[in-house]
Amino acid sequence: MADEISRTETNLPAAPPLMNVTASGDGTAIGIVQGDVRFELNENSIPFIQRMVGCQQPEFHAAEWALLNEKCFHLFVLENEKYDCGCFSISKRVALTKNTSPEYIEHYNPLTSTLIQELLNMPCLFTMRNPNFKEAPRFYPALIGKLTAIIPQGDCIKFKFYHCGRLPQQFINENMHLFHLIAKPVRNQLDEEHWSIRTGNLVAIVDQLGIEIQ
């Protein structure tokens, strides 16, 4: 009949076969999958997955902090950089000059690989230059931490670090003697950008103040 729908065989492509995709170790499988996907992860893959999903375990540095040098420590005072990316740089012009004992200046110049290892074993006090002489806003934090790398680069020195504690910088301004830092009638040591090494047991000071090390 004329108005009857004609049914004919067509050569339509068959449905794609089901696929089983397996990714194991550190390998990556990419493609369009219909069916099951199975992953076999080894121990090296776990940190990567944790970073991807934002559940990486926090690091704790209390044990390492307790073993740092108890005779001297680093003081960093920055002006144009911040301690927010795990590294910063200091001009060699203000590195281990003012407010550093001559014995340290002589001993750590030049910076050899052996001397750098000594420096990495010292605790650190990370601060910003006071906006006003001897005065920092309440929200200014001073950080407690450790260097992980010292890299001389031309006219600057690059430092990599981690921080494991904090306290208000204004507390340091008001207690310079407690931290073995220099204070004069008009200015103190946090009023000028520089890197210095100070004699003193910063590990014990932090412990006496009850600052939690993480």
C-alpha positions in Angstrom: 0.0 0.0 0.0 1.2 3.5 -0.8 0.8 4.9 2.7 2.5 1.9 4.3 5.9 2.6 6.0 8.6 0.8 4.3 10.9 -1.1 6.6 14.3 -1.9 5.2 17.6 -3.2 6.6 20.1 -0.5 7.5 23.8 -0.7 8.1 23.8 1.3 11.3 27.0 0.8 13.4 26.7 -1.6 16.2 26.9 -0.3 19.8 30.6 0.0 20.8 31.8 -2.9 22.9 32.1 -2.5 26.6 35.6 -1.7 27.8 37.4 -2.5 31.0 40.1 0.0 31.6 42.7 -0.6 34.3 45.2 2.1 35.5 47.9 0.8 37.8 51.0 2.3 39.4 51.7 5.8 38.3 50.2 5.3 34.8 47.3 7.3 33.3 44.6 6.0 31.1 42.7 8.4 28.9 39.7 7.7 26.7 36.0 7.3 26.3 34.9 4.4 28.4 31.6 2.4 28.6 31.8 -0.2 31.2 33.9 -0.7 34.3 36.9 1.4 35.3 39.3 -0.1 37.8 42.3 1.6 39.4 45.1 -0.1 41.2 47.1 2.4 43.2 50.5 1.8 44.8 51.9 3.8 47.8 53.6 6.3 45.5 50.2 7.3 44.1 48.6 8.2 47.4 50.2 11.6 48.0 49.3 12.6 44.4 45.6 11.7 44.9 45.5 13.5 48.2 46.8 16.7 46.6 44.3 16.4 43.8 41.3 16.1 46.1 42.7 18.6 48.7 43.1 16.1 51.6 46.9 16.1 52.0 47.9 15.4 55.5 49.3 18.4 57.4 53.0 18.4 58.1 54.3 18.6 61.7 57.7 20.0 62.5 57.9 19.9 66.3 60.4 17.1 66.5 62.7 18.7 63.9 62.4 22.1 65.5 63.5 20.7 68.9 66.8 19.5 67.4 67.9 22.9 65.9 70.9 24.9 67.0 70.5 26.2 70.6 73.3 28.8 70.4 72.3 31.1 67.6 69.4 31.8 65.2 68.5 33.7 62.1 66.5 37.0 62.1 65.0 38.1 58.8 63.4 41.5 58.3 61.7 41.9 54.9 60.4 45.1 53.4 59.2 44.4 49.8 58.4 40.7 49.9 56.1 38.5 52.0 56.5 35.1 53.6 53.6 33.6 51.6 55.1 31.4 48.9 57.7 29.3 50.7 60.6 31.4 49.5 62.0 35.0 49.5 65.1 36.8 48.6 67.5 39.2 50.5 69.9 41.6 48.8 73.6 40.7 49.6 73.9 44.3 50.5 71.9 43.8 53.7 72.9 40.2 54.4 75.0 39.4 57.5 76.2 42.9 57.9 74.5 45.1 60.5 73.5 43.7 63.8 75.6 40.5 63.2 78.6 39.8 65.3 81.9 40.1 63.4 82.7 36.4 64.1 79.6 35.3 62.2 80.3 37.7 59.3 83.8 36.4 58.9 82.9 32.7 59.4 80.0 32.7 56.8 81.7 34.6 54.1 81.8 33.3 51.5 78.8 30.9 51.6 80.2 27.5 50.9 78.1 24.3 50.7 79.4 23.2 54.1 78.6 26.5 55.7 75.1 26.5 54.2 74.4 23.2 55.9 75.4 24.9 59.2 73.0 27.7 58.5 70.1 25.3 57.7 70.4 23.9 61.2 69.6 27.2 62.9 66.0 28.2 63.9 64.6 31.4 62.3 62.5 34.4 63.3 60.8 35.8 60.2 59.5 39.4 60.5 58.5 42.4 58.3 60.0 45.9 58.6 58.0 47.9 61.2 55.7 50.5 59.4 56.6 52.9 62.2 59.7 53.0 64.4 59.4 50.3 67.1 55.8 49.7 66.2 53.9 47.1 64.1 50.1 46.7 63.7 48.3 44.1 65.8 47.7 41.9 62.8 51.4 41.7 61.9 52.5 38.2 62.6 56.1 37.2 63.2 56.8 33.6 62.1 58.9 30.9 63.7 60.5 28.4 61.3 63.4 26.8 59.5 65.3 27.3 56.3 65.3 24.4 53.8 67.6 25.9 51.1 70.0 28.9 50.7 70.7 29.7 47.0 73.1 32.6 46.2 71.9 34.3 43.0 73.9 37.3 41.7 73.3 40.3 44.0 70.7 38.4 46.0 70.4 35.3 48.2 67.2 33.2 47.8 65.9 31.3 50.8 63.4 28.5 50.9 61.7 27.8 54.3 58.8 26.6 56.2 57.1 28.1 59.3 55.8 26.1 62.2 54.6 28.8 64.7 53.7 32.5 65.0 53.5 35.4 67.5 52.6 39.1 67.2 55.5 41.1 65.9 54.6 43.9 68.3 55.3 41.6 71.2 58.9 41.3 69.9 59.1 45.1 69.6 58.1 45.4 73.2 60.5 42.6 74.4 63.6 43.0 72.3 65.9 41.9 75.2 64.0 38.6 75.5 65.0 37.8 71.9 68.5 39.1 72.2 67.8 41.8 69.6 69.2 45.3 69.4 67.1 48.3 70.5 68.2 51.9 70.5 66.3 55.0 71.9 64.7 55.8 68.5 64.8 52.6 66.5 65.2 48.9 67.0 66.4 46.0 64.8 63.0 45.4 63.2 63.0 48.9 61.6 65.4 48.0 58.8 65.4 45.3 56.2 68.2 42.8 56.7 69.4 39.3 57.5 71.4 38.8 60.7 72.5 35.9 62.9 71.9 36.5 66.6 73.4 34.7 69.6 70.6 33.1 71.7 68.5 30.0 72.2 65.4 30.7 70.1 64.1 27.1 70.6 64.1 27.7 74.4 62.6 31.2 74.1 59.7 29.9 72.0 59.1 27.1 74.5 59.1 29.5 77.4 56.5 31.7 75.7 54.3 28.7 75.1 54.2 29.1 71.4 52.8 25.9 69.8 55.1 24.4 67.2 53.3 22.5 64.4 
